[in-house]
Amino acid sequence: MQTNLVQQFANTPEGQEAEEILRACVHCGFCTATCPTYQELNDERDGPRGRIYLMKMFLEGSEVTEKTREHLDRCLTCRSCETTCPSGVKYGRLVDISRGLIDEQLPRPAKEKWLRWGLTRLLPNRRLFGLGLRVGQAFRPVLPQALRAKVPPRRKASPWPSSSHNRIVLALAGCVQPSAAPNTNAAAARVLDKLGITLVEAPQAGCCGAVNYHLSEHERGLQEMRRNIDAWWPAIESGAEAIVMTASGCGAMVQEYGHLLRHDPVYAGKAARVSELCVDLGEFLLKEDLEPLKASAEGGKVAFHCPCTLQHAMKQNGVVEQVLTRAGVPLAQTRDKHLCCGSAGTYSITQPEMSQKLLDNKLKALTVEDPVRIVTANIGCQLHLESKAKVPVQHWVELLDR
């Protein structure tokens, strides 16, 4: 694709990166076949190819309008198009860059601005989110049905193992997961303990940075990344062999630290090392002897939902299924595995109508064989799926912990 960026963007690192991505696109349109919003709306502007043209026009100096931003906002950033693209277009990066620049050029309406401000202040703050969740859970019985469905029931974590081993890996507690699904990391710790590995959370680490970064608060997101690097670094220097992610949304972000901080003179090297050590729990377990984790096949088939961040961003499609199969967990057949469930970070809040359509589609695709439960690998998908699912939804590592 030929480009002619205006001077305002052409001499900036973001503009130069965007131009490189744009020039990789060959207009083939393969991406439209796997884009969830294009499948629903059949509008070229709501597919990757059309959005690329909209972003190109903006970067080349065309007037940007609310209509342009509406089509970009409707993008889930699921990155299914990246998996499909034969030219390797880094669409997710292009959208992050363009959304940030457009928000600088075109201020959002007050209602949108306050919603996004609230999301970037509440969700990444572990204590504040936990407090808000407890209040919501206390009043859950009297909440309107639509709101009640978004408030998960209160859950407790089982105890972490007390033993320690020579092999040590790091975990990220994150922001939402400790309150909404506190047993996930505890279950992972117990599973790894059976394999002679100690899982450690760094107390100072918090949100991975994805919420702020994907809502165009780029500098706030980068600051959260730097804080996590500082929290992990002493353990990395002491020999921690990996940063094992139990939420693929966080994993997709952490694996980008090296790229996003490559121009930072203080953090570039450390960020690159952190990204090298970042690994999804499924990928980590697949290399281990899983005999101690053998589960009983009783209880019926389980449907696995592979989050977009796991299959399209982390490129780990099929890995968790292999782990579960080796551990003796019977898997149910599912359809349309490449399509997003509609959670997509804050998308279910900012784009509720499209999110619900995609959720309905995904639940139908996951339950074609009437599974007894649904398991997934990301906290956002877990909460979104369970808001309408008729069977229990949980993180897949809890099956191995049984």
C-alpha positions in Angstrom: 0.0 0.0 0.0 1.4 3.4 -0.9 1.3 6.0 1.8 1.9 9.7 2.1 1.7 10.7 5.8 1.4 14.3 6.7 4.4 15.9 8.4 2.6 16.0 11.7 2.8 12.2 12.0 5.6 11.3 9.5 8.5 12.3 11.8 7.2 10.6 15.0 8.0 7.1 16.1 4.3 6.3 16.2 3.7 7.6 12.7 6.7 5.8 11.3 5.5 2.5 12.8 2.0 3.0 11.5 3.3 3.8 8.0 5.4 0.6 8.0 2.3 -1.4 9.0 0.1 0.3 6.4 2.6 -0.5 3.6 2.5 -4.2 4.5 -1.2 -4.4 3.6 -2.0 -5.6 0.0 -5.8 -5.0 0.1 -6.6 -8.8 -0.3 -9.5 -8.8 2.0 -8.9 -12.2 3.5 -9.2 -10.6 6.9 -12.9 -9.8 6.4 -13.7 -13.5 6.4 -12.6 -13.9 10.0 -13.6 -10.5 11.5 -16.5 -10.8 14.0 -17.9 -7.3 13.4 -17.8 -7.6 9.6 -19.6 -10.9 9.9 -22.4 -9.2 11.9 -22.6 -5.9 10.0 -21.4 -6.6 6.5 -20.0 -3.1 6.3 -16.5 -2.7 4.8 -15.8 0.0 7.3 -16.5 -2.5 10.1 -13.9 -4.9 8.9 -10.1 -4.7 9.1 -9.5 -3.7 5.5 -12.0 -0.8 5.6 -10.7 0.3 9.0 -7.1 0.3 7.6 -8.3 2.7 4.9 -9.9 4.9 7.5 -6.7 5.1 9.5 -4.6 5.7 6.4 -6.9 8.6 5.4 -6.5 10.1 8.9 -2.7 9.8 8.9 -2.5 11.3 5.5 -4.4 14.4 6.6 -8.1 13.8 5.9 -10.6 15.2 8.3 -11.4 12.7 11.1 -15.1 12.5 12.2 -17.1 10.9 14.9 -18.2 8.4 12.2 -14.6 7.4 11.6 -14.1 6.9 15.3 -17.3 4.9 15.6 -16.1 2.3 13.1 -12.7 2.1 14.9 -14.4 1.8 18.4 -16.5 -1.1 17.1 -13.3 -3.0 16.5 -12.8 -5.6 19.2 -9.0 -5.7 18.6 -9.4 -9.5 18.7 -6.6 -9.7 16.1 -8.3 -12.6 14.3 -7.4 -10.7 11.2 -3.7 -11.0 12.1 -3.9 -14.7 12.2 -5.6 -14.7 8.7 -3.4 -12.1 7.1 -0.9 -13.5 4.6 1.1 -10.3 4.6 1.7 -10.2 8.4 0.0 -6.8 8.9 0.2 -5.8 12.6 -3.3 -4.6 12.8 -3.5 -4.4 16.6 -0.6 -2.0 16.8 -2.0 0.1 14.0 -5.4 0.5 15.8 -3.7 1.3 19.2 -1.6 4.0 17.5 -4.4 5.5 15.5 -7.0 5.5 18.3 -4.5 7.4 20.5 -3.8 10.0 17.8 -7.4 10.5 16.9 -8.4 11.0 20.5 -5.8 13.8 20.7 -7.2 15.4 17.5 -10.9 14.9 18.2 -12.1 15.2 21.8 -14.8 12.7 22.8 -18.3 13.7 23.9 -18.5 14.2 27.7 -20.5 11.0 28.3 -17.9 8.8 26.5 -15.0 10.7 28.1 -16.3 10.2 31.7 -17.1 6.5 31.0 -13.6 5.8 29.7 -12.1 7.9 32.5 -14.0 5.8 35.1 -12.9 2.6 33.5 -9.2 3.6 33.5 -9.4 4.6 37.1 -11.5 1.8 38.5 -10.5 -1.4 36.7 -6.6 -1.2 37.0 -6.9 -0.3 40.7 -7.0 -3.7 42.4 -8.2 -2.3 45.8 -10.8 0.1 44.3 -12.2 -2.6 41.9 -12.4 -5.1 44.8 -14.3 -2.7 46.9 -16.7 -1.9 44.1 -17.2 -5.6 43.4 -18.0 -6.4 47.0 -20.6 -3.6 47.1 -22.1 -4.9 43.9 -22.2 -8.5 45.2 -23.9 -7.3 48.4 -26.7 -5.7 46.4 -26.7 -8.2 43.6 -30.2 -9.7 44.5 -31.9 -6.3 44.1 -30.0 -5.1 41.0 -31.7 -5.0 37.6 -31.2 -8.2 35.6 -28.9 -6.6 33.0 -26.6 -5.3 35.8 -26.9 -8.3 38.0 -25.6 -10.5 35.2 -22.4 -8.5 35.1 -21.7 -9.0 38.8 -20.0 -12.4 39.5 -20.9 -14.2 42.7 -18.4 -14.0 45.6 -15.7 -16.6 45.4 -12.9 -17.7 47.7 -9.5 -19.0 47.0 -8.2 -22.3 48.3 -4.9 -22.1 50.2 -1.7 -21.7 48.4 0.8 -24.6 48.9 3.2 -24.0 51.8 6.1 -26.0 50.3 8.9 -24.4 48.2 11.0 -25.7 45.4 14.2 -24.8 43.6 12.3 -24.1 40.4 10.6 -20.7 40.8 8.3 -18.9 38.3 6.5 -15.6 38.7 2.8 -14.8 38.4 0.8 -11.6 37.9 -2.1 -11.1 40.3 -3.5 -8.4 38.0 -6.3 -6.1 38.8 -9.7 -7.8 38.3 -8.8 -11.5 38.8 -7.8 -11.3 42.5 -11.4 -10.2 43.5 -13.5 -11.8 40.7 -11.7 -15.2 40.5 -9.3 -15.4 43.4 -8.9 -19.2 43.0 -7.3 -19.0 39.6 -3.7 -18.2 40.7 -4.1 -20.3 43.8 -5.1 -23.3 41.7 -2.2 -22.7 39.3 0.2 -22.6 42.4 -1.1 -25.9 43.6 -0.8 -27.5 40.1 2.7 -26.3 39.7 3.6 -27.4 43.2 2.7 -31.0 42.3 5.3 -30.6 39.5 8.0 -29.4 41.9 7.7 -25.7 40.9 6.9 -22.7 43.1 4.7 -19.9 41.8 5.3 -16.5 43.3 3.3 -13.3 43.0 5.2 -10.0 43.4 3.0 -7.9 45.7 4.0 -4.6 44.0 2.9 -5.7 40.6 -0.6 -4.7 39.5 -2.5 -4.2 36.3 -0.6 -5.3 33.2 -1.3 -1.9 31.5 -3.8 -3.2 28.9 -6.9 -1.3 30.2 -5.2 2.1 30.0 -3.2 1.5 26.9 -6.1 0.2 24.8 -8.3 3.1 25.9 -5.7 5.6 24.6 -4.2 6.4 28.0 -0.8 5.3 26.6 1.5 7.0 29.1 -0.5 5.6 32.1 -0.3 2.2 30.6 3.5 2.5 30.1 3.9 3.6 33.7 2.0 0.4 34.9 4.4 -1.7 32.7 7.4 0.0 34.3 6.0 -0.7 37.8 5.6 -4.4 37.0 9.1 -4.7 35.6 10.5 -3.1 38.8 8.4 -5.5 40.9 9.6 -8.6 39.0 13.2 -7.7 38.4 14.7 -8.8 41.7 13.2 -12.3 41.3 14.4 -12.4 37.6 17.9 -11.5 38.7 17.7 -14.3 41.3 16.9 -16.9 38.6 13.1 -17.0 38.1 12.7 -19.1 35.0 9.5 -17.6 33.6 6.6 -15.2 34.1 3.6 -17.6 33.9 0.4 -15.9 32.8 -3.0 -17.2 34.0 -4.9 -14.5 32.1 -4.1 -14.4 28.4 -5.3 -10.8 28.1 -2.4 -9.9 30.5 -0.1 -12.2 28.7 -0.7 -10.6 25.4 0.1 -7.2 26.9 3.2 -8.4 28.8 4.7 -10.0 25.7 4.5 -6.5 24.1 6.5 -4.7 26.9 9.8 -5.1 25.0 8.3 -3.4 21.9 6.4 -0.7 23.6 9.3 0.3 25.8 12.1 -0.2 23.2 12.8 3.6 23.1 13.0 3.9 26.9 16.7 4.3 27.8 16.1 2.9 31.4 13.6 0.1 30.7 14.3 -1.1 27.2 16.6 -3.9 28.1 14.6 -5.0 31.1 11.3 -4.9 29.2 12.8 -7.1 26.4 13.8 -9.6 29.0 10.4 -9.6 30.7 8.7 -10.2 27.3 11.1 -13.1 26.7 10.2 -14.7 30.0 6.4 -14.2 29.5 4.6 -17.5 28.8 1.1 -18.7 29.1 0.4 -21.3 31.7 -0.7 -23.8 29.0 2.5 -23.4 27.0 4.5 -23.8 30.2 2.7 -26.9 31.4 2.9 -28.6 27.9 6.7 -28.9 28.3 6.3 -30.7 31.7 5.6 -34.3 32.8 1.8 -34.1 33.4 1.4 -37.6 34.9 1.0 -36.2 38.4 -2.0 -34.2 37.2 -4.0 -37.0 35.6 -7.6 -36.3 36.2 -10.6 -38.7 36.3 -12.6 -38.7 33.1 -15.8 -38.9 35.0 -18.2 -35.9 35.1 -18.9 -35.3 31.4 -17.3 -33.4 28.6 -15.9 -29.9 29.0 -16.0 -27.1 26.4 -12.8 -25.0 26.1 -13.1 -21.4 24.9 -9.8 -20.2 23.6 -9.6 -16.4 24.1 -8.6 -14.2 21.2 -5.6 -13.0 23.2 -4.4 -16.6 23.5 -4.9 -17.8 20.0 -4.3 -14.6 17.9 -2.0 -12.5 20.1 0.0 -15.1 22.0 -0.2 -17.6 19.1 -1.1 -20.5 21.4 -4.1 -22.0 19.6 -4.6 -25.6 20.5 -2.1 -25.7 23.4 -4.5 -25.8 26.3 -6.5 -28.4 24.6 -3.4 -30.6 24.4 -2.7 -30.1 28.1 -6.2 -30.9 29.1 -6.3 -34.0 26.9 -2.9 -35.2 28.3 -4.4 -34.7 31.8 -7.4 -36.9 31.0 -10.0 -34.2 30.7 -12.6 -35.1 28.0 -13.3 -32.2 25.7 -16.5 -31.3 23.9 -16.6 -30.3 20.2 -17.1 -26.6 19.6 -17.6 -24.4 16.5 -16.2 -21.1 15.2 -13.3 -21.2 17.6 -11.6 -18.2 15.9 -14.5 -15.8 16.7 -14.5 -13.5 19.7 -16.9 -13.9 22.6 -17.5 -10.1 22.8 -15.6 -9.5 26.1 -12.5 -7.9 24.6 -11.3 -6.0 27.7 -13.8 -3.1 28.2 -15.7 -3.7 24.9 -18.6 -5.3 26.7 -19.1 -2.0 28.5 -18.3 0.5 25.7 -20.1 -1.5 23.0 -22.8 -3.5 24.8 -25.1 -4.2 21.9 -22.5 -5.8 19.6 -20.9 -7.5 22.6 -24.1 -9.3 23.5 -24.6 -10.5 19.9 -21.2 -12.0 19.9 -21.7 -13.5 23.3 -24.9 -15.3 22.1 -23.1 -16.6 19.1 -20.2 -17.9 21.1 -22.3 -19.6 23.7 -24.2 -21.5 20.9 -20.9 -22.5 19.4 -19.5 -23.7 22.7 -22.6 -25.8 23.7 -23.2 -27.8 20.6 -22.3 -31.0 22.5 -24.0 -30.0 25.8 -20.9 -29.7 27.9 -21.2 -29.9 31.7 -19.0 -26.8 32.0 -17.1 -24.2 30.0 -13.5 -23.4 30.7 -11.3 -20.6 29.4 -8.0 -18.9 29.9 -8.8 -15.3 30.5 -10.7 -13.6 33.3 -12.5 -11.1 31.0 -13.9 -14.0 28.9 -14.7 -16.0 32.0 -16.9 -13.2 33.5 -18.5 -12.4 30.2 -19.4 -16.0 29.3 -20.8 -16.8 32.8 -23.1 -13.8 32.6 -25.3 -15.8 30.2 -24.1 -19.4 30.3 -26.4 -22.1 31.6 -23.4 -24.2 32.8 -20.6 -23.3 35.2 -17.7 -21.3 33.7 -14.2 -21.3 35.2 -10.5 -21.2 34.4 -9.2 -24.4 32.9 -6.4 -24.8 35.5 -9.1 -25.5 38.1 -9.8 -28.7 36.4 -6.3 -29.9 36.9 -6.4 -28.8 40.5 -9.4 -31.1 41.2 
